[in-house]
Amino acid sequence: MGFRSSFSLQRMVEVAKGLTEHAVVQQRIDTVLRIMGTDRAYGKGRPLVDALNDVAQGAILCGDFGFAQRFQRFAGYANGELFLEVVEGYYDEDAQQRGEEFHRRMAALGADRAVAVLDVLCRDNPDATAADARDLFRGIAQSADYLGVEAGEGRIRLSTREVRRLQQYGHLELVLRSLPRPASAESARLLGNVLADADAGLLAQFLELKARQAGLAALRAAVDDPASSESALHVCLKNQAWIFGGAYVGELARRQYTPDTILDIPLLRADGSLHVVELKRANIEGLVIRRSGHLMLGAPPHQAVSQAQNYLRTLDENRRTILADYGVDSRRASATIVIGHSRYVGGGIAPTEVAETLRTYNTHATRIEVITYETLLDSASRMLALSSEQQDSEATEEPDS
């Protein structure tokens, strides 16, 4: 959709500045406001997106992840990835009130139309029963798929804002379709009671677990596709820092810390230091090769290791500047290379032999680890299984009397 900016974004940024006490975050917000300016032009483009992401990264370094997510969404709007109405729905109280008023009016309008339909039914059929009314509304609902909204004679022309709102409802419908449907009125009642009494924290954990399961399934599907590119795998792993283990606080918004280095996935350790994840294709036949009866890594992983070594050297050399400008400690940064999968390795080499060869190689390495997507998926699956078991035990635990 292209770069965007607006008075609404500027107002939300100004409000957000008053919600943080961290000086480094406030300074970065001032940079955003300077880029946007004070006139009606509202500066935009790549500088604005980068500045918003820098605020998010500063918030991550300060441990304020909710504030970081706020500015990540601001950056998503400025970069053309999110509609303004979506962002306003999170952080603009006036917009939230307008949305609530809209839904109230829609509910009232729907109820009024329903009464009108029932009036017609009773007029044409004085002996109509509740079952007749139910059948009538069921028929209206089933015919909704054949209704259209477009320009032309007898049609309705919608504004851009209204079209976007319908698109949002469409996304909501996709979410609702994925939810389990109660098999009976009694099961629906029981489900309602469970949701009414459910602990909010437990529900949040459940939703997070479902989101992680979906993300892992998407990554596995991409790995199973031999045509998947590095970019496709990167999309599946973006903002999925949990997959790499619990040692990382999160993924940093900024990917470039020196002019000649763009990192695939920069992760932040709990001590504030940088960890680099370099992604390569999963379909690599020469990941492990056999020479003179011995197994060894092929050319692709060695090239990836050399690339990671250059990244780490550059980060070491620019440590002072990176720490001063971005608050990230890049000295003695470490790296993980994710490359290949045993299913694609040729030469009759078994998965156990691939794993053993990589384990031997990593034993002699210090700052760089090479793993396969197979190892990454297996490790993440075990983490999810443990999280699911813990959640099940918490859900079934009897309360203290």
C-alpha positions as CSV (number, residue, x, y, z in Angstrom):
1,M,0.0,0.0,0.0
2,G,3.0,2.3,0.3
3,F,4.3,4.6,3.0
4,R,1.7,6.6,5.0
5,S,1.4,9.2,7.7
6,S,-1.4,11.2,9.3
7,F,-2.5,13.5,12.0
8,S,-4.0,10.5,13.9
9,L,-0.6,8.8,14.0
10,Q,1.1,12.0,15.2
11,R,-1.5,12.3,18.0
12,M,-1.1,8.7,19.1
13,V,2.7,9.1,19.2
14,E,2.4,12.3,21.3
15,V,0.0,10.5,23.7
16,A,2.4,7.5,23.9
17,K,5.3,9.8,24.9
18,G,3.5,10.6,28.1
19,L,3.2,6.9,29.0
20,T,6.9,6.1,29.3
21,E,9.4,7.2,31.9
22,H,12.5,5.9,30.0
23,A,14.6,8.7,28.7
24,V,16.1,6.8,25.8
25,V,12.6,5.9,24.6
26,Q,11.4,9.5,24.9
27,Q,14.4,10.7,22.9
28,R,13.6,8.3,20.1
29,I,9.9,9.4,20.2
30,D,11.2,13.0,19.8
31,T,13.0,11.9,16.6
32,V,9.7,10.4,15.3
33,L,7.9,13.7,15.9
34,R,10.7,15.7,14.3
35,I,10.4,13.6,11.2
36,M,6.6,14.0,11.1
37,G,6.9,17.8,11.5
38,T,4.3,20.3,12.7
39,D,2.7,21.2,9.4
40,R,0.0,19.3,7.5
41,A,2.5,17.5,5.4
42,Y,3.3,14.9,8.1
43,G,6.6,13.5,7.1
44,K,6.6,9.8,6.1
45,G,8.6,7.2,4.2
46,R,11.4,4.9,5.2
47,P,12.9,7.4,7.8
48,L,9.6,7.4,9.7
49,V,9.2,3.6,9.7
50,D,12.8,3.2,10.9
51,A,12.3,5.8,13.6
52,L,9.2,4.1,14.9
53,N,11.0,0.7,14.9
54,D,13.8,2.3,16.8
55,V,11.3,3.4,19.5
56,A,10.0,-0.2,19.7
57,Q,13.6,-1.5,20.0
58,G,14.3,1.0,22.8
59,A,11.2,-0.2,24.6
60,I,12.3,-3.8,24.3
61,L,15.7,-3.0,25.8
62,C,13.9,-1.3,28.7
63,G,11.7,-4.4,29.2
64,D,8.5,-2.6,28.2
65,F,7.2,-5.1,25.6
66,G,3.6,-3.7,25.5
67,F,5.0,-0.3,24.6
68,A,7.2,-1.9,22.0
69,Q,4.3,-3.6,20.4
70,R,2.5,-0.3,20.2
71,F,5.2,1.3,18.1
72,Q,5.6,-1.8,16.0
73,R,2.0,-1.4,15.1
74,F,2.6,2.3,14.4
75,A,5.5,1.3,12.1
76,G,3.2,-1.3,10.4
77,Y,0.7,1.5,9.6
78,A,3.5,3.9,8.4
79,N,4.9,1.1,6.2
80,G,1.5,0.4,4.6
81,E,1.0,-3.0,6.4
82,L,-1.9,-2.1,8.7
83,F,-5.0,0.0,8.2
84,L,-5.2,3.2,10.4
85,E,-8.6,2.0,11.8
86,V,-6.9,-1.1,13.2
87,V,-4.2,0.9,15.0
88,E,-6.8,3.4,16.2
89,G,-8.8,0.6,17.6
90,Y,-5.9,-0.2,19.9
91,Y,-4.6,3.2,21.0
92,D,-7.1,6.0,20.1
93,E,-9.8,6.4,22.8
94,D,-11.9,8.7,20.5
95,A,-11.8,6.0,17.8
96,Q,-12.7,3.3,20.3
97,Q,-15.7,5.3,21.4
98,R,-16.7,5.8,17.8
99,G,-16.4,2.1,17.2
100,E,-18.5,1.3,20.2
101,E,-21.1,3.7,19.1
102,F,-21.1,2.2,15.5
103,H,-21.6,-1.2,16.9
104,R,-24.4,0.0,19.2
105,R,-26.1,1.6,16.2
106,M,-25.7,-1.5,14.1
107,A,-27.2,-3.7,16.8
108,A,-30.1,-1.3,17.2
109,L,-30.6,-1.2,13.4
110,G,-30.5,-5.0,13.2
111,A,-33.0,-5.3,16.0
112,D,-35.3,-2.8,14.3
113,R,-35.1,-4.6,11.0
114,A,-35.8,-7.9,12.7
115,V,-39.0,-6.4,14.2
116,A,-40.0,-5.1,10.8
117,V,-39.5,-8.6,9.3
118,L,-41.6,-10.2,12.1
119,D,-44.3,-7.6,11.6
120,V,-44.6,-8.6,7.9
121,L,-44.6,-12.3,8.8
122,C,-47.4,-11.8,11.3
123,R,-49.4,-9.7,8.9
124,D,-49.2,-12.2,6.1
125,N,-49.5,-15.2,8.3
126,P,-51.4,-14.5,11.6
127,D,-51.0,-18.1,12.7
128,A,-47.1,-18.0,12.4
129,T,-45.2,-19.7,15.1
130,A,-41.8,-19.3,16.6
131,A,-40.6,-22.1,14.3
132,D,-41.8,-20.1,11.3
133,A,-39.9,-17.1,12.4
134,R,-36.8,-19.2,13.0
135,D,-37.1,-20.7,9.5
136,L,-37.5,-17.2,8.0
137,F,-34.4,-15.8,9.7
138,R,-32.4,-18.9,8.8
139,G,-33.3,-18.4,5.2
140,I,-32.2,-14.8,5.3
141,A,-28.9,-15.9,6.9
142,Q,-28.3,-18.5,4.2
143,S,-29.1,-16.0,1.4
144,A,-26.5,-13.6,2.7
145,D,-23.8,-15.2,0.6
146,Y,-25.6,-14.0,-2.5
147,L,-25.8,-10.4,-1.5
148,G,-23.4,-8.0,-3.1
149,V,-22.1,-4.5,-2.3
150,E,-20.8,-2.7,-5.3
151,A,-21.3,0.4,-7.5
152,G,-24.1,0.4,-10.0
153,E,-27.9,0.6,-10.5
154,G,-29.7,-0.7,-7.4
155,R,-26.4,-1.1,-5.6
156,I,-24.6,0.8,-2.8
157,R,-21.4,2.7,-3.2
158,L,-19.3,2.4,-0.1
159,S,-16.5,4.7,1.1
160,T,-13.0,3.5,1.4
161,R,-13.3,3.5,5.2
162,E,-16.5,1.4,5.0
163,V,-14.8,-1.1,2.7
164,R,-11.9,-1.4,5.1
165,R,-14.4,-2.0,8.0
166,L,-16.0,-4.8,6.0
167,Q,-12.5,-6.3,5.4
168,Q,-11.9,-6.3,9.1
169,Y,-15.2,-8.1,9.7
170,G,-14.0,-10.6,7.0
171,H,-10.8,-11.3,9.0
172,L,-12.9,-11.7,12.1
173,E,-15.1,-14.2,10.4
174,L,-12.1,-16.3,9.5
175,V,-11.1,-16.4,13.1
176,L,-14.6,-17.4,14.2
177,R,-14.7,-20.2,11.6
178,S,-11.7,-21.8,13.2
179,L,-13.3,-22.1,16.6
180,P,-15.0,-25.4,17.6
181,R,-18.8,-25.3,17.3
182,P,-20.9,-26.7,20.2
183,A,-22.7,-29.9,19.2
184,S,-25.9,-29.0,21.2
185,A,-27.6,-26.3,23.1
186,E,-26.5,-27.9,26.3
187,S,-22.8,-28.0,25.3
188,A,-23.1,-24.4,24.2
189,R,-24.4,-23.5,27.6
190,L,-21.6,-25.4,29.3
191,L,-19.0,-23.8,27.1
192,G,-20.5,-20.4,28.0
193,N,-20.2,-21.2,31.6
194,V,-16.6,-22.3,31.3
195,L,-15.7,-19.1,29.4
196,A,-17.5,-16.9,32.0
197,D,-15.6,-18.5,34.8
198,A,-12.2,-18.8,33.0
199,D,-9.1,-17.2,34.4
200,A,-8.0,-14.4,32.1
201,G,-4.4,-15.3,32.4
202,L,-5.1,-18.9,31.6
203,L,-7.0,-17.8,28.5
204,A,-4.1,-15.6,27.4
205,Q,-1.7,-18.6,27.8
206,F,-4.1,-20.7,25.7
207,L,-4.3,-18.2,22.9
208,E,-0.5,-17.7,23.0
209,L,-0.1,-21.5,22.8
210,K,-2.5,-21.7,19.8
211,A,-0.6,-18.9,18.0
212,R,2.7,-20.7,18.5
213,Q,1.3,-24.0,17.3
214,A,0.0,-22.2,14.1
215,G,3.4,-20.5,13.6
216,L,5.3,-23.8,14.0
217,A,2.9,-25.5,11.6
218,A,3.5,-22.8,9.0
219,L,7.3,-23.2,9.4
220,R,7.0,-27.0,9.0
221,A,5.0,-26.6,5.8
222,A,7.6,-24.2,4.4
223,V,10.4,-26.6,5.3
224,D,8.5,-29.5,3.7
225,D,8.2,-27.6,0.4
226,P,11.5,-28.1,-1.5
227,A,10.9,-24.9,-3.4
228,S,10.8,-22.7,-0.3
229,S,13.2,-19.8,-0.5
230,E,15.1,-18.1,2.3
231,S,12.6,-15.3,2.2
232,A,9.7,-17.7,2.6
233,L,11.4,-19.3,5.7
234,H,12.2,-15.8,7.0
235,V,8.5,-14.8,6.9
236,C,7.6,-17.9,9.0
237,L,10.2,-17.1,11.6
238,K,9.7,-13.4,11.9
239,N,8.6,-12.3,15.5
240,Q,8.9,-16.0,16.6
241,A,11.9,-15.6,18.9
242,W,10.4,-18.4,21.2
243,I,11.3,-21.0,18.6
244,F,15.0,-20.4,19.3
245,G,14.7,-21.1,23.0
246,G,14.1,-19.3,26.2
247,A,17.5,-17.5,26.4
248,Y,16.2,-14.6,24.2
249,V,14.0,-11.7,25.3
250,G,12.7,-11.1,21.9
251,E,13.5,-10.1,18.3
252,L,14.9,-6.6,17.7
253,A,13.1,-4.4,15.3
254,R,16.3,-3.0,13.6
255,R,18.1,-5.4,11.3
256,Q,20.9,-3.1,10.2
257,Y,23.6,-1.8,12.6
258,T,26.4,-1.2,10.2
259,P,26.3,0.1,6.6
260,D,27.3,-3.2,5.0
261,T,25.5,-5.7,7.3
262,I,21.8,-6.6,7.3
263,L,20.9,-9.4,9.7
264,D,18.2,-11.9,9.1
265,I,16.9,-12.2,12.7
266,P,18.6,-10.2,15.4
267,L,17.7,-11.5,18.9
268,L,18.3,-9.9,22.2
269,R,19.6,-11.9,25.1
270,A,18.5,-11.2,28.7
271,D,21.9,-9.5,29.4
272,G,21.3,-7.0,26.6
273,S,23.8,-8.6,24.2
274,L,23.1,-9.4,20.5
275,H,22.5,-12.8,19.0
276,V,22.4,-13.2,15.2
277,V,20.3,-15.8,13.4
278,E,21.3,-16.4,9.8
279,L,18.8,-18.3,7.6
280,K,19.6,-20.5,4.6
281,R,17.4,-22.8,2.5
282,A,16.2,-26.1,3.8
283,N,16.6,-27.9,0.6
284,I,20.4,-28.4,0.4
285,E,21.6,-31.7,-0.9
286,G,25.3,-31.1,0.0
287,L,24.7,-30.1,3.6
288,V,26.8,-33.1,4.7
289,I,29.1,-35.1,2.3
290,R,31.2,-38.2,2.5
291,R,34.9,-37.9,1.6
292,S,37.3,-40.9,1.9
293,G,34.9,-42.6,4.1
294,H,34.5,-39.7,6.5
295,L,31.5,-37.4,6.9
296,M,32.0,-33.6,6.9
297,L,30.0,-30.4,6.2
298,G,29.7,-29.5,2.5
299,A,30.4,-26.1,0.9
300,P,27.0,-24.4,1.7
301,P,27.3,-24.5,5.5
302,H,31.0,-23.5,5.3
303,Q,30.0,-20.5,3.2
304,A,27.3,-19.6,5.7
305,V,29.7,-19.8,8.6
306,S,32.2,-17.5,6.8
307,Q,29.3,-15.0,6.3
308,A,28.4,-15.2,10.0
309,Q,32.1,-14.7,10.9
310,N,32.2,-11.5,8.9
311,Y,29.0,-10.3,10.5
312,L,30.5,-10.9,14.0
313,R,33.8,-9.3,13.2
314,T,32.0,-6.1,11.9
315,L,29.8,-6.0,15.0
316,D,32.9,-6.3,17.2
317,E,34.6,-3.5,15.4
318,N,31.6,-1.2,15.7
319,R,30.7,-2.1,19.2
320,R,31.0,1.4,20.7
321,T,29.0,3.1,18.0
322,I,26.2,0.5,18.1
323,L,26.0,0.6,21.9
324,A,25.8,4.4,21.8
325,D,23.3,4.7,19.0
326,Y,21.0,1.7,19.5
327,G,21.7,0.5,23.1
328,V,22.6,-3.0,21.9
329,D,25.9,-4.6,23.1
330,S,27.3,-6.2,20.0
331,R,30.8,-7.1,21.4
332,R,31.2,-10.8,21.5
333,A,27.9,-11.4,19.8
334,S,27.0,-14.9,18.9
335,A,25.3,-16.5,15.9
336,T,23.1,-19.4,14.9
337,I,23.0,-20.6,11.3
338,V,19.8,-22.5,10.4
339,I,20.4,-24.5,7.2
340,G,19.2,-27.7,5.5
341,H,17.2,-30.7,6.6
342,S,18.2,-34.4,6.6
343,R,15.4,-35.3,4.2
344,Y,17.2,-33.3,1.4
345,V,20.7,-34.6,2.0
346,G,21.9,-36.9,-0.8
347,G,24.5,-39.7,-1.0
348,G,22.6,-42.1,1.2
349,I,23.5,-40.2,4.4
350,A,21.1,-41.0,7.2
351,P,19.5,-38.4,9.5
352,T,21.4,-39.7,12.5
353,E,24.7,-39.2,10.5
354,V,23.7,-35.6,9.6
355,A,23.0,-34.9,13.3
356,E,26.3,-36.5,14.5
357,T,28.3,-34.6,11.9
358,L,26.8,-31.2,13.0
359,R,27.3,-32.1,16.6
360,T,31.0,-32.8,16.0
361,Y,31.4,-29.6,14.1
362,N,29.7,-27.5,16.8
363,T,31.8,-29.0,19.5
364,H,34.8,-27.3,18.0
365,A,33.1,-23.9,17.4
366,T,32.7,-21.1,19.9
367,R,30.5,-18.2,18.8
368,I,28.7,-19.8,15.9
369,E,26.4,-22.8,16.0
370,V,25.1,-24.6,12.9
371,I,21.7,-26.4,13.2
372,T,19.2,-27.8,10.7
373,Y,15.5,-26.9,10.4
374,E,14.9,-30.4,11.6
375,T,16.6,-29.7,14.9
376,L,14.9,-26.3,15.2
377,L,11.4,-27.9,14.6
378,D,12.0,-30.8,17.0
379,S,13.2,-28.5,19.8
380,A,10.3,-26.1,19.3
381,S,7.8,-29.0,19.3
382,R,9.2,-30.3,22.6
383,M,8.9,-26.8,24.1
384,L,5.2,-26.6,23.0
385,A,4.5,-30.0,24.3
386,L,5.9,-29.1,27.8
387,S,3.9,-25.8,27.7
388,S,0.7,-27.6,26.8
389,E,1.2,-30.2,29.6
390,Q,1.8,-27.4,32.1
391,Q,-1.3,-25.5,31.0
392,D,-3.4,-28.7,31.2
393,S,-2.2,-29.3,34.8
394,E,-3.0,-25.7,35.8
395,A,-6.4,-26.0,34.2
396,T,-7.3,-29.2,36.0
397,E,-5.8,-28.3,39.4
398,E,-8.4,-28.3,42.1
399,P,-8.7,-24.9,43.9
400,D,-7.7,-24.8,47.6
401,S,-10.7,-25.2,49.9
